Amino acid sequence: MKVVLVDNLVMPEEGSLDFLDVHPHLGLLALAAVAEPHGHTVRIVDPKRLIKSGQLSYDATLYERAAQGLLNQQPEVVGFTALGCSFLFALNVAALLKAREPELPILLGGPHATMLHRQILERFPQFDIIVRYEADEIFPSVLENIDSRNLSDIPGLSWRGTCETDLHFNLGSPKVENLDSLPFTNYDHYPVASLDLDLLRIEAGRGCPFLCTFCSTATFFQRSFRLKSAQRLVTELDQLHERFGFSDFKLDHDLFTVNKRKILEFCEVVKDRQYCWRASARVDCVDDELLTRMAEAGCVGLYFGIETGSARLQQIARKRLDLSLVEPTLRKCRDLGIDTTASFITGYHEEEQQDLADTLDMFGRCFSPTCLPQLHMLAPEPGTPMFDQLADKLDYDGYAGPYNAFLVGAGDEALVLAHADIFSTYHYYPAALPRFEYKFAVEAADALRLVGPIILKYLLRVYEGRLSDLIFAIREWAGRSGGADLPDARMIEDFIGETFGKQHHLTSLFRFALCSNKTRPTSAARVNVLAPFDPDRLYQVGPHVQILSDLHDCERLLQRIKQDSEGRQLLTESETGERTSYLMSVTEETATGYVIDEGLEAMLSLFNEPRSCSEVTDLVRKVSGVSEIDGQYFAPLVSAGILVAHESSPSF
């Protein structure tokens, strides 16, 4: 049987299609691995890769083109996996498939389908079978019996019989007890060599023994924590290293470090391989000994879900972390060379002003050159205790988290509004504070991350180290200015300039940092400097270049601040040096700043419009009286990609 499995369409956190995650989907690879020994041919289609490569347009034609692409493969079965944030794609494409090929069996699986299997089958006839929970051990039986619809004895299935209303819900919650018993996955289902990946992900285990009120992981995996054996994990790493050349890996598991003994066993087996690896953990599920052994065995990154800096909300959300462990754990990781991510959530139903302040303040304290904090808006997830309590209170304002698929189809928003329980991640729970305050905090924290930890920590000296005081001050300032907009880098820069003065060195630092760290251009904007320099060719300042006039020597200032990292006060203006101008070149790969003088700044301004270097040379000679300059003066600027050839200029 020819089976086509369709990957998720999840948006990246950055919100830009350039950052779509095209890593192989481990769940679909696992299904392919159990189906193929039974004679089935499996192909995996990733819409994210097709969009990123330009083969699919992310617009109103998306669903139509995706459906036709699937039909062109002449599948005998199509299976979708979907999270709440990606379900629009699966729903719309499946509907088109069913309209054109009514007899084509369409399957659905994954956490979202598991939690809402009954509602989905009752409302959306395009799906024939929903495979609940972990499908590895039952998937071959589903495929074997799909034509006959002899499915009654397969546990964990919800399926449609002879007509739309003939629904069946088999008992059972399939779960793979021994993950080592699963076959090895074949990554050749993805074009790994052409995906431009910096690491490969492997499945390290499944399940979480905790029961946070906002998370569906424990429900989907039935609170059953499992980890592959050390030898199995390392064998997989070895095979991927030999097959694809990767030495950098992400060990996928929601909570890798629960069982200290098993992690120490893994560290012992992997330590001599010279691999680098990353994983997820809780701060109360690691200690100094474990972290040390992990670092010695190649661990270079850990993701910590902190969720809230409020001790009160830690109890309400049942995360129940001892918050006194957070900063010492991050410091220990830093000392061992392990980079960290500290993830926070805001927008809890019970979250009051002080709770929000506590979260923002811990977010600010976590931020360092080796720790990247994240602040997310709470997303209502089916299958969670919180959803069970608050699902009837869901509201909608069009603002949602970064992972939700865009509303591109004519009926997408109508679907989201008509089926709030199914599209809950596009909605929110009303909470103790006005919704705008949580949104403002999320967007402000994200914008402030752009300046980097050194400048942000330096600015917080003014606010006694409390990020909450800074963000609340920005919100109050924005309100006085009459705006109801959410903050972005421009608003932050304007706030700093008005609060401290246009000539203040903090304003210079923010202008410099926000320009340096803005979103990189797409690959289409890469600078081509391969053509030989020709003084008579038309050039102009590249679109990736910005000149920042009249600001301090920011690189010198940053060195001063690093040397005085424990200082309590800002530098005095007499300590900040003379003002200058910067030429900023921000490409896809790097951001480079050059200190330039007024003369070069004036000459570059002449290239705001396409001109030849010879023409500019003549203008400079006439204005300045300097006769020594000639067209070759600009050759290094062309070589560095500062000046780029105008598209209509002929190439010689």
N, C-alpha and C positions, 0 to 999 in steps of 0.2 A: 504493500500500500504506500502511495506517495503522500507523505505528510509534510505540510508546511506549517512551521511554528513562527508566530509573529511576536517580535520583541516589543517592549514597552516604548511609549513615546513620552518620556519625562523631560521637562525643561531643565536646563542647568541653573544652578544658583545665581549665576551672573546674569541670567535673563537673555543672553545673546546666543543665537544659533551657532555662532562660532565655537561655543564651549559645550556643545552637545556631547554627552558621554557615550562613546561608541565602544566601550569595553564589552567583551563577550558577556552575555547574560548567563550566569552560572546555572540558574534553574532550567532554562531551555536546553543547555548543554547536557544537563543530567537526564532530562527526558529523552533526548536523542540517544544517549548512551544506553538506556534501557530498551528503547524501541528497536534499534538497529539489529541487535542479535536475533530478533524475531522475524527478520526478513523485510522490515519496513525501510523505505528510503526517506530520510529526513533532511529537509532544508530549513534553515533559520533565516528569516528576513528581518533586518533591523531598520525601521523607518528613520531612526536618528541618523544612521550612516548615509542613507539615501538623501536625506535633507541636507546634511552637512556637505556631501559631495556634489550637490546641485541636481541630482537625479529626480528629486521630488521638490516641489515648491511648497513652502509653508504658507499657503493662502487658501482661498475658497475652493481651489481645485485639488487640495490635498487628498481628501477621502476618495474621490473619483479615481485619481491617478493611482493611489495605493491599491484600491480594489482591483483595478484593471491589471496592475502589475502582478498581483497574486493570481488572478485567473489565468494570466498568460502562462503560468507555470503548470497549469492543468492539475491542480492538487486533487486528491481523493478525500483528504481531510485537512481542515485548517484549524489550528489551535491558537488562541490569543492568551497572553498573560497580561494582567492589567492591575495597576495600583489605582487608587481613587483619582490621583492627579493625572493619570493617563487614560482613563476609561473612555473619554469622549472619542478618542481615536479608534479604539477597539469596537465601540458601539456603532459608530457611523460606518466604518469599513465593513463590519460584519453585516450590517443591514443591506449594503449594496451587493455584497456577495450573495446573500440569501435571495435578494430580488432577482438576480440574474441566473443563479444556479440553485433553485429551491431544494434540490436533493443533495446538495453539498453539505456534509456534516460539519458543523461549526462548534468547536469546543472552547471553553473558557476556564482558566484556572488562576491561582494566585491568592494572596491574602484578601483582596477586596471582594473577589468573587466568592470566596469561602464564607465571608461574614454576611454577604447579602445575596446568597444563592437563590433563596426563595423569591425575593423581590425582583431580581433580575429576570428570572425565568417567567414570572407572572407578567411582567411589563414589556419584555423585549423578546419577541418570538424569533429573532435572528439567531439566538443561541439555542443549540440542541442539547448540549451536555455541559454541566459544570462539574469539574473535578475538584473536590474540596480537600483542604489541608495538603499533605505531602503526597504527591501523585506518583512517585518513582515506582513503587511496587505494584500499583494497579494499572498503570498506563498501558502496558502491553495487553492486558485483558480488555481494556476499553477499546483499543484498536481492533482486537480480534473479533469483538462482538458488536461493533458499531453498525455494520450493515444489517444484521439480524435484529438489532435492538434487544438482544438477550442480555440485558444489563442489570437485572434485578438482584443478582447475587454479588455484585461488585460493591464493596463498602465505600462510603464516602461520595457517592454520585448523586447529583440532582439532574434529572433528565426529562426530556419531552418525548411522549409516546407518539401515538398515531395522529394526533391533532394538537393545535396550539394549547388547548386547555387540559390536555391529558398529561399531567405532571406527576413525576415520581420522585421521592426523596428517600434514598437508601440510607439506612442507619450506618454508623461507623465513622471513625475519624482517623484515616490512615496516617501512620507515623513510622518512619524508618528508625528502628531502635539502634541498629549497628551500622553506622555510616561507612565503616570500612568494607561492608558487604556490597556497596554500590560499585558498578563498573567505573573505570577511569574515563574521564570525559575527553572528547576529541575536539580540540580548539580549531581544527581545520574547517569547522562549520562557519567560522568567521575568517575574513582575509587579514589575519593578524599582522602580517608583514607590512601591509599598506595602511594600517590604522593609525600610525604615528603615536603609539602608546609609549609612555615612559615606564610603565610597569605592567605586570599581569596580575589579575585577581584569581585566587583559587578559593573554593569553599573549604573553610577550616572546620565548620561545625554548624549546629543549628540550636536554636532555643535560648530561652532566658528564664531563670528561676524566679525573677522578680515580677512584680505586678503593678507597675506604675499606671496611674489612672488614665493617662493620655496616650498610651502606647499599645498597639495591637500585636506586637511581636509575641508576647507570652501566650496570648489567646491562640494565635495561628499555630504556634509550635507546641501548644498544650502544656506550657510551663515545663517542658522537658529539655533540660540542658544536655547537649551531646557534643562531643568533640572527637574528631578523627584521631586515631593513634598517631604518635610521633613518627613512627616509621612510615605510615601511609602518607602523611603530610609531606615528609621530606622526599619520599619517592615521587610524589606528584611534582614537587619543585624541581627535582632532578630531571624529570622527563621534559618539563617545559623549558628548562634551561638548555637541555640538549637539542630540543626540537626547534626552539625559536631564539635562543641566545640570551634570554632574559635572566638577569641576576637580581632584579628588583621586583618584589611581590607585595600584594595586599592580601592578607589572610582574612577572608570575609567571614565574619561571625559577629552577631550583635554584641556579644560580651565574651571575648576570647579568654579572659583571665580568671574566670570563676574558680576553676580547679587548679590550684597552685601546683600540685604534684604533676599533673599532666603537662603543664606549661614548662616546668623544669625538665621533664623528660624530653619534650620537643627541643628545648634549648640545647640539651646535651647532644642530641642527634644532629642538629643543624649547624652547630657552632663552627665547624671547620669548613663549611661550604663556601664561605665568603659571600653569602647572599645578604641582601638588605630586605627587610620586611616591615610591614606596618600592620596594626591591629586595633581593635576597639576594647575599651576597658572601663571600669569604674574606679574612682579613687580609693574606695574601700575594698577593692579586690586586687590591689597591688601593695607591695611593701618594698622597702629598700633592697632587701635581698633579691626579690623576684625581679625588680627593675634592673638591678645590676647584672643578673644572669641573662636577662633578655637583651640588654645592650651588648653584652659580650658575645651573644649569639647572633647579632646582626639586626636587632630591632632599631629602627631609625625614626619611627613615627607611631604615636598613639592618639586615638580619638577618645576623649572623655565627654560623656554626656553629663553635664552638671545640672542643666535644666533651669535652676533658679538659685539665686543668691540669698533667697529669703528662707530662714530656718522654719518659719511658719508654713510656707508653701511646700517645703520639702516634706512635711508631714501630711499635708492635705493631698498632695499629688502622689503620695506613697513612694516617692523616690528614696527618701529617708537617708540621704547622705549626711555624714558628719562634715559640715562645711569647713571645719578647721583643718581637714586633710587636703583641701584643694590646692592651696598655694604651696605648701611644702612638697606635695607630690609633683607639681609642675616644676618646682625648683630642682628637685632630684632628677627629673627627666632632663632638664636643661644641662645639669652637671654631667650627665651620662652621655650627652649628645643625641638625645631622643627629642625630636620635634613633636609638638603637641597641638591638638585642636581642642578647645574648650567650648562646648556647645550649650547655649542657653535658649530658653523659650519664654516669651511673654504673651499676655492675653488670656491667662487663666481666669476662669469664672470668678474666683474669689480674690483676684490680685488687686490689692489696694496700692495707694501711692507709695507707702513705705516699702512694700514688697518689690515694686518696680525699681525703686531707688536702690534697694539692696542688690538686686540683680545687676543693674547698670554699674554699680560700684565694684562688684566682684569682676564683672566683665572688664572694666578698666584696669583692675589690678592684675588680671591674668595676661593682659596684652604685653607681649615682649617680642624680641627678635626671634625667639624659638617657640612662641605660643601664639596661635591665631585663634582668637575668640570669635564665635558666631552667635548672633542673636536672631532667632526665628520667631515668626508669629505662630501661635498655637493653631494647629490644623485639626478640626474635628475628624476623628478616625473611627469608623465602625469597628465593632469588636473590642471596644475599650470600655472600662467602667464609667469613664466620663461621658462617653456617647450614650450609654444606657440611661444615664441620669439626665442628660441635657438635650437629647436629640430633638425633642419637641420645641425647643427654644431657638433653633438655628435661625440665623438672620443672614442677609446678603447685602453687600455694598459694592461689589465689583472688585474689591481689593483682596488678593489672595497671595499665598506664598509663592516663592519663585519656581516651584517644581510643577505647578499646574500647566497642562497643555493650554495653548492659546485658544481663544474662542474664534475660530476661523470660518466655521460653517454657518450658513444662514439660520439654522435652528439650534446652534450650540447653546446660546444663552437661555433659550426657552427650555431646553432639556435640563440645564443646570437649575433653573428656577422651579421647574415642575417636579423634579425628583431630588429634593434637597438631601434626603437620606443617602441616596446613591452618589450624589456629587457633593458630599459634605465638605470636602477639602476646599471648595470654592466659597464656603460659608464660614460663619464664625459663631462662637458662643457669646452672647451678651455678658459683660463682665462688670466688675465693681466700678471701673473708671470709664469715661467716655472712650469709645473705640479709637478716636483720633490720637489719644495720648499713647496708646500702645503702638500704633502705626508710626507715629512720629519717632518714638524711641528706636524702633527697628531700623528705620531709614537713616536716622541720625548716626546710630552706631555703625551702620554700614558705610556711610560717607566718611566718618571720622577714621575708619580703618585705613582709608586711602593715604592718610598723612604718615602712617607708620608709627610704630610704638615709641620711638625716641621723641618725636615732636609731640605726640599726644601726651606722653608722660610729662614732658616739659611744660606743656600748656596747663596740665592739671595741677601744677604747683600753685597756680592762681586760685584753684578751687579746692585746695587742701586735699588733693588726691581723689576727689569724688567726681566720677564721671557723671553721676546723676545731676549734680549741681550744674555742670556744664550743659548737659542736654536740656535740662529744665530752663536754663537761662536762654538757650537758643530758641526754645519753644515760646518763651515769654516775649523775647525780642521779635520773633516772627509775628506773633499776635499783635504787638504794638504797631508793627509795620502794616497791619491790615491784611496780611496774607493768610490764607488757609491751606497753603500748599504744603506738601510733605518735603522734608529737607533733602537736599542733594549737595554735591560738592560746591556748586555755585552759591547756595545759601550759606553754607559753612564759611566760605571765603568772605562773603559779604559781612557776615556776623563778626568775624575776626577783625576785618578792616574797620568796621564802625565802632566796635568795642574798644580796640586798642589803638586805632589810628592808622591811616594809610602808610605812614612812614615807620611804623613800629616793626621791629625785627620779627615778631610773631607773624605779622601779616606777610612779610617776605617769605618766611619759612613755609607758611600754608600755601602761598601762591606757587612756590617752587615744588613742594611735595605733591600737591594736587595735580599739577601738570605732569610731574614725573610718573605718577602712579595711576593715571587715568587708564581706562580700558584700552588695551592695545588694538591697533587697527587690524582688520582682517588680512588674510594672506594676499588678497587682491591689492592691498596697499603696500606690499613689499617694495623696497626701493631697488630699482635695477640700475646698477652703476657699471655694467659690463661694457657699454659702448665707450669708445675712446673719446677723450675730451676734444672738443672743437670750439675755439673761441667765437666762431661765427654761427654756431648753432643756438637755437633759442632755449633758454633755461628759465626756471622759476623756482622759488622757494618751495620745497616739498610739502605736501599736505600734512606730513608727520612732524613738521618743524614749527615751533612757536618761539617767539622772542619775548622774553619777560624783561621789561625795562624798569630801571630805577628800583632795584631791590638790593638787599645785602648779599654779601658773599656767603651763600647758604651752606656750601660745603664746609667752609671754615667754621661757620657757626655750629654745624652739627658736630664737628670734632670737639669744639669747646664744650658742648652740652654732654657728649659722651664722657669726657674727662671729669665732668662735674655731675655725674648721674645721680648722686645722692643729695644734690643741692636743694635748698628750700625756696630760694628766691630766683626770679628771672635775672638774666644778665642786665646790667645797666646799659643804656644806649651808648655810653662812652666805650663800652667793652665790645661793641658789636661791629666796629670797623666801618669802612667806607661803603658807599653804595655802588652798584655796578649794574650790568645787564647780563642776562643769561640767554644763550641759544639752547633750546631744548629739542632734542631729536628723540621722538618716541616711536620706535618701530615695534613690530610684532615680537622681536626677540629681546630688545633692550631699551632702556631709557638713559640717554647720555646728556649731560649738561656741560656747556662750554661758556666760560666767562669771556665776554667780548667787549671791545671798547666802542665808544660812540661812533667812530669812523666806520668800523665794519658794520655796525647796526644800520647806519645810514645807507651804506652801499647795498646791504641785503634788502632794504626796503624797496630799492629800485627793481628788485626781482619779484615783487609781488605780482607784477604782470610779466608775461613772457618777454624776455630780452636776450640779446646775445651778449656775451662777456665783452666783446669788442665795443659794442654800443655803450655799455655801462662804463667801460674804461674811458671812452671819450668824454662822457658826461662828468666823471670824477676829475679828469684832467682840467676840464673847463672851469669847474666850480672851485677846485682846491688849488689849482696851479701846480700840482705835483706831476711831474713829467715822467718819473721813473716807473710808474705803474703801467702794466700792460695786461692783455687778456689772460695770460698764464697765471696771473695772481689768483684767479678763481678756480684753477684746476684742483687744488686740494679740497675745496668745498664741494666740487662735483664728485671727486673720489670718495669723500666721506658721506655722500648722499644728501648733503644739505641742499644743494642745488640739483634739480632733476631736469632731464630733458623734457621739453614741452612735447606733448603727444603729436601735434601736427608738424613738429619740426622734422625735416628730412634727416635720415640717418646715412652717414657717409662711411 
